[in-house]
Amino acid sequence: MSVSLTGRTAIVTGASRGIGLAIARALEREKMKLALISRSKPPRSVAGKFIACDFSDSAAIPGAVSLALEHLGRLDCVVNNAGVFLEKNAEEISLADWERVLRVNLTAPFLICRQTLPELARRRGRIVNVISSSALQGYRGQAAYSASKHGFLGFARCLAIEGRSLGVHIHSLCPGGVETDLIKGTDLGRRLQGQPMIRAQDLAEIVVFLLKQPPNVDVPEMAIRRFG
């Protein structure tokens, strides 16, 4: 029997567009109370407390999370979705590029998980990490991006072991070929043009599915591929 999400609370990062916005809308339909942390404001069509934060500024993250916790009052779920995409060959990547991708894609979710884990443990909550198929294999022109996602998945795997003793479920989604603005105008986007793609809404429904699982069921990782 699935668990009702009505009245439960969630932090969703990167909720202004794409996958994060689709997840926020799906959780809103489930009547969850939301805190949405992103660099830009989500559309008015999605309810939730908006908290502005640039995840490349690591020092700003704890304050944003504190505001989210204050608004929610308690915490049942964190969805780590915010991310940046960089498409450059290794010899073209500047140190500033490299460090920015790692701060947004790896350091930010680490800081958020570290800060929210005690609250989640009180509620036997869940963390859903939206990572990437780039965490599972390398791709041309994605050295920095893939490194950040490999690191994120490695961190999540360790956190899943630690979270078990706290009663906190850690779910990691590794989708490939999602139709979002993240790859719009990139070489990857051009290569995938006209091919079957995963929709942001598809991933949002998977997040809802995971949050509705009973506490005795664990789905630690899901590789989600395009089909067709």
Short mmCIF file of the C-alpha atoms (twelve columns), coordinates in Angstrom:
data_MODEL
# 
_entry.id   MODEL 
# 
loop_
_atom_site.group_PDB 
_atom_site.id 
_atom_site.type_symbol 
_atom_site.label_atom_id 
_atom_site.label_alt_id 
_atom_site.label_comp_id 
_atom_site.label_asym_id 
_atom_site.label_seq_id 
_atom_site.Cartn_x 
_atom_site.Cartn_y 
_atom_site.Cartn_z 
_atom_site.pdbx_PDB_model_num 
ATOM 1   C CA . MET A 1   0.000  0.000  0.000   1 
ATOM 2   C CA . SER A 2   1.424  3.387  -0.995  1 
ATOM 3   C CA . VAL A 3   1.918  6.164  1.549   1 
ATOM 4   C CA . SER A 4   -0.128 9.377  1.362   1 
ATOM 5   C CA . LEU A 5   1.922  12.533 0.845   1 
ATOM 6   C CA . THR A 6   -0.830 14.939 1.921   1 
ATOM 7   C CA . GLY A 7   0.483  17.428 4.452   1 
ATOM 8   C CA . ARG A 8   4.084  16.268 4.162   1 
ATOM 9   C CA . THR A 9   6.891  18.729 3.504   1 
ATOM 10  C CA . ALA A 10  9.692  18.953 0.951   1 
ATOM 11  C CA . ILE A 11  12.602 21.092 -0.148  1 
ATOM 12  C CA . VAL A 12  13.086 21.080 -3.935  1 
ATOM 13  C CA . THR A 13  16.182 22.684 -5.471  1 
ATOM 14  C CA . GLY A 14  16.407 24.001 -9.001  1 
ATOM 15  C CA . ALA A 15  12.623 24.326 -9.083  1 
ATOM 16  C CA . SER A 16  12.355 27.289 -11.479 1 
ATOM 17  C CA . ARG A 17  12.288 25.199 -14.661 1 
ATOM 18  C CA . GLY A 18  12.760 21.782 -16.234 1 
ATOM 19  C CA . ILE A 19  12.891 18.719 -14.014 1 
ATOM 20  C CA . GLY A 20  12.747 20.670 -10.757 1 
ATOM 21  C CA . LEU A 21  9.648  22.592 -11.805 1 
ATOM 22  C CA . ALA A 22  7.935  19.381 -12.924 1 
ATOM 23  C CA . ILE A 23  8.749  17.764 -9.571  1 
ATOM 24  C CA . ALA A 24  7.448  20.784 -7.636  1 
ATOM 25  C CA . ARG A 25  4.186  20.684 -9.575  1 
ATOM 26  C CA . ALA A 26  3.814  16.937 -9.007  1 
ATOM 27  C CA . LEU A 27  4.404  17.283 -5.258  1 
ATOM 28  C CA . GLU A 28  1.986  20.200 -5.114  1 
ATOM 29  C CA . ARG A 29  -0.679 17.974 -6.700  1 
ATOM 30  C CA . GLU A 30  -0.013 15.509 -3.893  1 
ATOM 31  C CA . LYS A 31  -0.816 18.347 -1.454  1 
ATOM 32  C CA . MET A 32  2.674  18.634 -0.007  1 
ATOM 33  C CA . LYS A 33  3.983  21.844 1.552   1 
ATOM 34  C CA . LEU A 34  7.012  23.039 -0.422  1 
ATOM 35  C CA . ALA A 35  10.097 25.211 -0.073  1 
ATOM 36  C CA . LEU A 36  11.615 25.907 -3.491  1 
ATOM 37  C CA . ILE A 37  15.274 26.903 -3.601  1 
ATOM 38  C CA . SER A 38  16.628 28.113 -6.927  1 
ATOM 39  C CA . ARG A 39  18.511 30.961 -8.555  1 
ATOM 40  C CA . SER A 40  15.440 32.346 -10.334 1 
ATOM 41  C CA . LYS A 41  11.807 32.448 -9.252  1 
ATOM 42  C CA . PRO A 42  9.497  29.616 -10.370 1 
ATOM 43  C CA . PRO A 43  6.304  30.467 -12.286 1 
ATOM 44  C CA . ARG A 44  3.359  31.615 -10.198 1 
ATOM 45  C CA . SER A 45  1.512  28.473 -11.269 1 
ATOM 46  C CA . VAL A 46  3.420  26.440 -8.666  1 
ATOM 47  C CA . ALA A 47  2.801  27.020 -4.964  1 
ATOM 48  C CA . GLY A 48  5.560  27.041 -2.394  1 
ATOM 49  C CA . LYS A 49  7.914  29.322 -0.528  1 
ATOM 50  C CA . PHE A 50  10.540 30.620 -2.982  1 
ATOM 51  C CA . ILE A 51  14.036 31.107 -1.612  1 
ATOM 52  C CA . ALA A 52  16.620 32.620 -3.940  1 
ATOM 53  C CA . CYS A 53  20.061 31.016 -3.893  1 
ATOM 54  C CA . ASP A 54  22.923 30.708 -6.365  1 
ATOM 55  C CA . PHE A 55  24.392 27.278 -5.691  1 
ATOM 56  C CA . SER A 56  27.781 28.342 -7.040  1 
ATOM 57  C CA . ASP A 57  28.019 30.464 -3.863  1 
ATOM 58  C CA . SER A 58  28.603 27.757 -1.251  1 
ATOM 59  C CA . ALA A 59  28.492 30.260 1.600   1 
ATOM 60  C CA . ALA A 60  24.887 31.202 0.737   1 
ATOM 61  C CA . ILE A 61  23.485 27.666 0.916   1 
ATOM 62  C CA . PRO A 62  23.181 27.158 4.720   1 
ATOM 63  C CA . GLY A 63  21.156 30.360 5.073   1 
ATOM 64  C CA . ALA A 64  18.803 29.346 2.258   1 
ATOM 65  C CA . VAL A 65  18.246 25.928 3.806   1 
ATOM 66  C CA . SER A 66  17.614 27.488 7.227   1 
ATOM 67  C CA . LEU A 67  14.907 29.707 5.694   1 
ATOM 68  C CA . ALA A 68  13.345 26.641 4.081   1 
ATOM 69  C CA . LEU A 69  13.308 24.715 7.360   1 
ATOM 70  C CA . GLU A 70  11.836 27.697 9.179   1 
ATOM 71  C CA . HIS A 71  9.040  27.952 6.613   1 
ATOM 72  C CA . LEU A 72  8.232  24.223 6.610   1 
ATOM 73  C CA . GLY A 73  8.415  23.697 10.362  1 
ATOM 74  C CA . ARG A 74  9.420  20.076 9.856   1 
ATOM 75  C CA . LEU A 75  11.010 18.158 6.990   1 
ATOM 76  C CA . ASP A 76  9.971  14.937 5.272   1 
ATOM 77  C CA . CYS A 77  11.847 15.100 1.976   1 
ATOM 78  C CA . VAL A 78  14.677 16.802 0.117   1 
ATOM 79  C CA . VAL A 79  14.913 16.705 -3.683  1 
ATOM 80  C CA . ASN A 80  18.410 17.650 -4.857  1 
ATOM 81  C CA . ASN A 81  17.847 18.601 -8.472  1 
ATOM 82  C CA . ALA A 82  19.737 21.847 -9.163  1 
ATOM 83  C CA . GLY A 83  22.624 21.514 -11.567 1 
ATOM 84  C CA . VAL A 84  24.632 23.110 -14.364 1 
ATOM 85  C CA . PHE A 85  25.799 21.565 -17.615 1 
ATOM 86  C CA . LEU A 86  29.196 22.285 -19.161 1 
ATOM 87  C CA . GLU A 87  30.174 21.004 -22.590 1 
ATOM 88  C CA . LYS A 88  33.902 21.433 -23.148 1 
ATOM 89  C CA . ASN A 89  36.751 19.060 -23.878 1 
ATOM 90  C CA . ALA A 90  39.151 18.590 -20.988 1 
ATOM 91  C CA . GLU A 91  41.909 20.790 -22.443 1 
ATOM 92  C CA . GLU A 92  39.436 23.658 -22.881 1 
ATOM 93  C CA . ILE A 93  38.111 23.675 -19.306 1 
ATOM 94  C CA . SER A 94  39.360 26.562 -17.182 1 
ATOM 95  C CA . LEU A 95  39.903 26.124 -13.470 1 
ATOM 96  C CA . ALA A 96  37.026 28.554 -12.841 1 
ATOM 97  C CA . ASP A 97  34.720 26.437 -15.048 1 
ATOM 98  C CA . TRP A 98  35.776 23.251 -13.276 1 
ATOM 99  C CA . GLU A 99  35.292 24.659 -9.785  1 
ATOM 100 C CA . ARG A 100 31.880 26.178 -10.602 1 
ATOM 101 C CA . VAL A 101 30.518 22.875 -11.952 1 
ATOM 102 C CA . LEU A 102 31.761 21.016 -8.874  1 
ATOM 103 C CA . ARG A 103 30.324 23.628 -6.492  1 
ATOM 104 C CA . VAL A 104 26.856 23.504 -8.047  1 
ATOM 105 C CA . ASN A 105 26.623 19.795 -8.880  1 
ATOM 106 C CA . LEU A 106 28.514 18.248 -5.968  1 
ATOM 107 C CA . THR A 107 29.286 20.644 -3.120  1 
ATOM 108 C CA . ALA A 108 25.756 22.112 -2.999  1 
ATOM 109 C CA . PRO A 109 23.953 18.774 -2.527  1 
ATOM 110 C CA . PHE A 110 26.571 17.748 0.033   1 
ATOM 111 C CA . LEU A 111 25.929 20.910 2.062   1 
ATOM 112 C CA . ILE A 112 22.158 20.510 1.787   1 
ATOM 113 C CA . CYS A 113 22.230 16.849 2.840   1 
ATOM 114 C CA . ARG A 114 24.578 17.550 5.734   1 
ATOM 115 C CA . GLN A 115 22.316 20.291 7.072   1 
ATOM 116 C CA . THR A 116 18.976 18.534 6.587   1 
ATOM 117 C CA . LEU A 117 19.880 14.991 7.608   1 
ATOM 118 C CA . PRO A 118 19.194 15.545 11.356  1 
ATOM 119 C CA . GLU A 119 15.726 16.929 10.535  1 
ATOM 120 C CA . LEU A 120 14.989 14.071 8.151   1 
ATOM 121 C CA . ALA A 121 16.059 11.536 10.760  1 
ATOM 122 C CA . ARG A 122 13.417 12.885 13.152  1 
ATOM 123 C CA . ARG A 123 10.728 12.153 10.553  1 
ATOM 124 C CA . ARG A 124 12.315 9.051  8.982   1 
ATOM 125 C CA . GLY A 125 12.332 11.064 5.766   1 
ATOM 126 C CA . ARG A 126 13.789 10.704 2.304   1 
ATOM 127 C CA . ILE A 127 16.352 12.332 0.037   1 
ATOM 128 C CA . VAL A 128 15.885 12.071 -3.716  1 
ATOM 129 C CA . ASN A 129 18.954 12.960 -5.762  1 
ATOM 130 C CA . VAL A 130 18.403 13.739 -9.440  1 
ATOM 131 C CA . ILE A 131 21.864 12.969 -10.799 1 
ATOM 132 C CA . SER A 132 22.497 11.877 -14.420 1 
ATOM 133 C CA . SER A 133 23.500 8.967  -16.604 1 
ATOM 134 C CA . SER A 134 26.818 10.851 -16.726 1 
ATOM 135 C CA . ALA A 135 27.371 9.454  -13.230 1 
ATOM 136 C CA . LEU A 136 27.477 5.967  -14.740 1 
ATOM 137 C CA . GLN A 137 29.599 6.532  -17.842 1 
ATOM 138 C CA . GLY A 138 31.648 9.165  -19.618 1 
ATOM 139 C CA . TYR A 139 30.557 11.218 -22.618 1 
ATOM 140 C CA . ARG A 140 32.443 13.353 -25.124 1 
ATOM 141 C CA . GLY A 141 32.840 16.932 -23.975 1 
ATOM 142 C CA . GLN A 142 31.510 16.272 -20.491 1 
ATOM 143 C CA . ALA A 143 34.671 15.848 -18.421 1 
ATOM 144 C CA . ALA A 144 33.750 18.375 -15.708 1 
ATOM 145 C CA . TYR A 145 30.048 17.541 -15.740 1 
ATOM 146 C CA . SER A 146 30.640 13.805 -15.610 1 
ATOM 147 C CA . ALA A 147 33.241 14.172 -12.847 1 
ATOM 148 C CA . SER A 148 30.745 16.141 -10.747 1 
ATOM 149 C CA . LYS A 149 28.001 13.573 -11.312 1 
ATOM 150 C CA . HIS A 150 30.272 10.599 -10.599 1 
ATOM 151 C CA . GLY A 151 31.223 12.341 -7.361  1 
ATOM 152 C CA . PHE A 152 27.580 13.032 -6.520  1 
ATOM 153 C CA . LEU A 153 26.632 9.380  -7.003  1 
ATOM 154 C CA . GLY A 154 29.606 8.230  -4.912  1 
ATOM 155 C CA . PHE A 155 28.579 10.589 -2.136  1 
ATOM 156 C CA . ALA A 156 24.948 9.423  -2.354  1 
ATOM 157 C CA . ARG A 157 25.975 5.768  -2.123  1 
ATOM 158 C CA . CYS A 158 27.907 6.438  1.070   1 
ATOM 159 C CA . LEU A 159 25.063 8.557  2.448   1 
ATOM 160 C CA . ALA A 160 22.613 5.722  1.766   1 
ATOM 161 C CA . ILE A 161 24.636 3.443  4.039   1 
ATOM 162 C CA . GLU A 162 24.849 6.073  6.773   1 
ATOM 163 C CA . GLY A 163 21.206 7.069  6.370   1 
ATOM 164 C CA . ARG A 164 19.976 3.525  6.920   1 
ATOM 165 C CA . SER A 165 20.931 3.644  10.606  1 
ATOM 166 C CA . LEU A 166 18.944 6.901  10.902  1 
ATOM 167 C CA . GLY A 167 15.889 5.556  9.128   1 
ATOM 168 C CA . VAL A 168 16.434 7.922  6.181   1 
ATOM 169 C CA . HIS A 169 15.988 6.605  2.643   1 
ATOM 170 C CA . ILE A 170 18.372 7.903  -0.037  1 
ATOM 171 C CA . HIS A 171 17.209 7.549  -3.658  1 
ATOM 172 C CA . SER A 172 19.438 8.395  -6.627  1 
ATOM 173 C CA . LEU A 173 18.014 8.826  -10.131 1 
ATOM 174 C CA . CYS A 174 20.393 8.640  -13.094 1 
ATOM 175 C CA . PRO A 175 18.409 9.711  -16.175 1 
ATOM 176 C CA . GLY A 176 19.812 10.141 -19.664 1 
ATOM 177 C CA . GLY A 177 18.371 12.150 -22.537 1 
ATOM 178 C CA . VAL A 178 15.896 14.404 -20.722 1 
ATOM 179 C CA . GLU A 179 14.118 17.046 -22.766 1 
ATOM 180 C CA . THR A 180 14.948 20.257 -20.881 1 
ATOM 181 C CA . ASP A 181 16.540 23.654 -21.507 1 
ATOM 182 C CA . LEU A 182 19.730 22.418 -19.820 1 
ATOM 183 C CA . ILE A 183 21.056 20.998 -23.105 1 
ATOM 184 C CA . LYS A 184 19.311 23.461 -25.432 1 
ATOM 185 C CA . GLY A 185 21.766 24.887 -27.958 1 
ATOM 186 C CA . THR A 186 24.521 22.407 -27.022 1 
ATOM 187 C CA . ASP A 187 26.191 19.814 -29.223 1 
ATOM 188 C CA . LEU A 188 24.510 17.133 -27.092 1 
ATOM 189 C CA . GLY A 189 21.122 18.719 -27.726 1 
ATOM 190 C CA . ARG A 190 21.773 18.770 -31.467 1 
ATOM 191 C CA . ARG A 191 22.845 15.120 -31.485 1 
ATOM 192 C CA . LEU A 192 19.669 14.099 -29.651 1 
ATOM 193 C CA . GLN A 193 17.337 16.224 -31.776 1 
ATOM 194 C CA . GLY A 194 14.475 14.194 -33.220 1 
ATOM 195 C CA . GLN A 195 15.168 11.195 -30.990 1 
ATOM 196 C CA . PRO A 196 12.814 9.845  -28.302 1 
ATOM 197 C CA . MET A 197 13.457 11.757 -25.080 1 
ATOM 198 C CA . ILE A 198 12.530 11.433 -21.420 1 
ATOM 199 C CA . ARG A 199 10.126 14.169 -20.297 1 
ATOM 200 C CA . ALA A 200 10.609 16.109 -17.096 1 
ATOM 201 C CA . GLN A 201 7.115  14.992 -16.091 1 
ATOM 202 C CA . ASP A 202 8.204  11.355 -16.373 1 
ATOM 203 C CA . LEU A 203 10.904 11.906 -13.764 1 
ATOM 204 C CA . ALA A 204 8.484  13.820 -11.552 1 
ATOM 205 C CA . GLU A 205 6.154  10.819 -11.469 1 
ATOM 206 C CA . ILE A 206 9.080  8.585  -10.510 1 
ATOM 207 C CA . VAL A 207 9.877  10.921 -7.594  1 
ATOM 208 C CA . VAL A 208 6.264  10.698 -6.411  1 
ATOM 209 C CA . PHE A 209 6.437  6.907  -6.718  1 
ATOM 210 C CA . LEU A 210 9.555  6.790  -4.533  1 
ATOM 211 C CA . LEU A 211 8.100  9.073  -1.870  1 
ATOM 212 C CA . LYS A 212 5.016  6.870  -1.641  1 
ATOM 213 C CA . GLN A 213 6.923  3.682  -0.905  1 
ATOM 214 C CA . PRO A 214 6.420  2.090  2.526   1 
ATOM 215 C CA . PRO A 215 9.360  2.355  4.947   1 
ATOM 216 C CA . ASN A 216 10.240 -1.335 4.621   1 
ATOM 217 C CA . VAL A 217 10.933 -0.919 0.854   1 
ATOM 218 C CA . ASP A 218 14.116 0.665  -0.476  1 
ATOM 219 C CA . VAL A 219 14.952 1.738  -4.031  1 
ATOM 220 C CA . PRO A 220 18.464 3.162  -3.711  1 
ATOM 221 C CA . GLU A 221 19.286 3.762  -7.391  1 
ATOM 222 C CA . MET A 222 17.447 3.945  -10.705 1 
ATOM 223 C CA . ALA A 223 19.110 4.185  -14.134 1 
ATOM 224 C CA . ILE A 224 16.501 5.732  -16.446 1 
ATOM 225 C CA . ARG A 225 17.144 5.421  -20.170 1 
ATOM 226 C CA . ARG A 226 15.456 6.658  -23.313 1 
ATOM 227 C CA . PHE A 227 13.496 3.974  -25.119 1 
ATOM 228 C CA . GLY A 228 12.469 3.872  -28.754 1 
# 
